[in-house]
Amino acid sequence: MRSRLMIGWTLMGVIGCSDLPTTGDGVVSLQVVNPATQLLTEGSSVTLIARALDADGEEVAVAIAWSTPDTTISVTDAGVVTALAASGTGRVQAAVGRLRSNIITFSLQPAPSGLRTGP
C-alpha cells in the first residue's frame, strides 16, 4: 500500500510541474537576493542580484530586465540601484519576459551634510 501512495504523489508532482508558466527560455521563477540593507542614502548605490530558474531549479542564462516606476531612484540594466532623492521610497522589480519578481522597496535618506551630490 505504501508504494502505491508514493507513486501517486510522484505522478501528481510531475503533472503539477508541467503546468508551471514558463517564458520561451524555460524560466519559471526569478530569485532575487535581497540586499543587506534597503536603506539608501541620497547618491549611494547598491547592486541587486537575480537568477532566472527553470522547473528543475537550475539557473537559466537569460537577460534579466530591471525597472522602477519611481523617480526617486534609478536602476541600470546591470541591477545597480541609485538613490536620487533624499527622502521617500523607491521600488525595483526584475523581469524575464512576462515573469516578474517580487518588488523590492528602498527607504531613502539624505546624505550627511558635506557629502551631498546634488544642488
C-alpha positions in Angstrom: 0.0 0.0 0.0 2.8 2.4 0.9 4.4 2.0 -2.6 1.1 2.9 -4.3 0.8 6.1 -2.3 4.4 7.1 -3.2 3.8 6.5 -6.9 0.6 8.6 -6.7 2.3 11.5 -5.1 5.2 11.3 -7.6 2.9 11.4 -10.5 1.0 14.3 -9.1 4.2 16.2 -8.6 5.3 15.7 -12.2 1.9 16.7 -13.5 1.8 19.8 -11.3 5.2 20.9 -12.6 4.1 20.5 -16.2 1.6 23.3 -15.6 4.1 25.9 -14.4 4.0 29.0 -16.6 7.3 29.5 -18.4 9.0 32.0 -20.7 10.2 31.0 -24.1 13.5 30.3 -22.4 12.1 27.8 -19.9 12.2 30.2 -17.0 9.6 29.5 -14.3 10.8 31.8 -11.5 13.1 34.6 -10.6 15.2 34.5 -7.4 16.2 38.0 -6.3 18.8 38.2 -3.4 17.6 41.0 -1.1 20.4 43.5 -0.4 22.0 43.7 3.1 20.2 47.0 3.6 17.2 48.5 2.0 18.1 52.0 3.3 19.8 54.1 0.7 21.4 57.5 1.3 20.9 60.1 -1.5 23.6 59.5 -4.2 24.5 56.0 -2.9 24.1 52.8 -4.9 23.6 49.1 -4.4 23.8 46.2 -6.9 20.9 43.7 -6.9 21.5 40.1 -7.9 18.8 38.0 -9.6 18.8 34.5 -11.1 16.3 33.0 -13.6 15.4 29.4 -12.7 13.9 26.6 -14.7 11.4 24.0 -13.4 14.3 21.9 -12.0 15.7 24.9 -10.1 18.7 25.2 -12.4 19.9 28.6 -13.4 19.0 29.7 -17.0 21.3 32.1 -18.8 18.9 34.9 -19.9 19.0 38.6 -19.7 17.2 40.0 -16.6 15.5 43.4 -17.1 15.3 45.8 -14.1 12.7 48.5 -13.8 11.4 51.1 -11.4 8.1 53.1 -11.6 9.6 55.7 -9.3 11.6 58.9 -9.9 13.3 58.7 -6.5 15.7 56.0 -7.7 17.3 54.8 -10.9 18.2 51.2 -11.9 20.5 50.1 -14.7 20.4 47.0 -16.8 23.0 45.5 -14.5 20.7 46.0 -11.5 22.6 48.9 -10.0 20.1 51.0 -7.9 21.0 54.6 -7.1 19.1 56.9 -4.7 18.2 60.1 -6.5 16.1 61.7 -3.7 16.8 62.5 0.0 13.5 61.1 1.3 10.7 58.8 0.4 10.8 55.3 -1.1 11.8 53.7 -4.4 10.7 50.3 -5.8 12.6 48.0 -8.1 11.5 44.8 -9.9 13.3 42.2 -12.0 11.6 40.6 -15.1 12.2 38.0 -17.8 9.5 38.2 -20.4 6.2 38.4 -18.7 7.5 36.8 -15.5 8.1 39.3 -12.6 9.9 39.2 -9.3 8.6 40.5 -6.0 9.1 44.2 -5.6 12.0 45.4 -3.5 11.3 48.7 -1.7 14.1 51.0 -0.6 13.8 53.7 2.0 15.7 56.9 1.2 17.5 59.3 3.5 19.5 62.5 3.0 23.3 62.3 2.6 25.2 63.7 5.6 25.9 67.4 5.1 29.1 68.0 3.1 28.5 64.7 1.2 25.5 65.7 -0.9 26.0 65.1 -4.6 23.1 67.3 -5.9 22.3 71.0 -5.7 
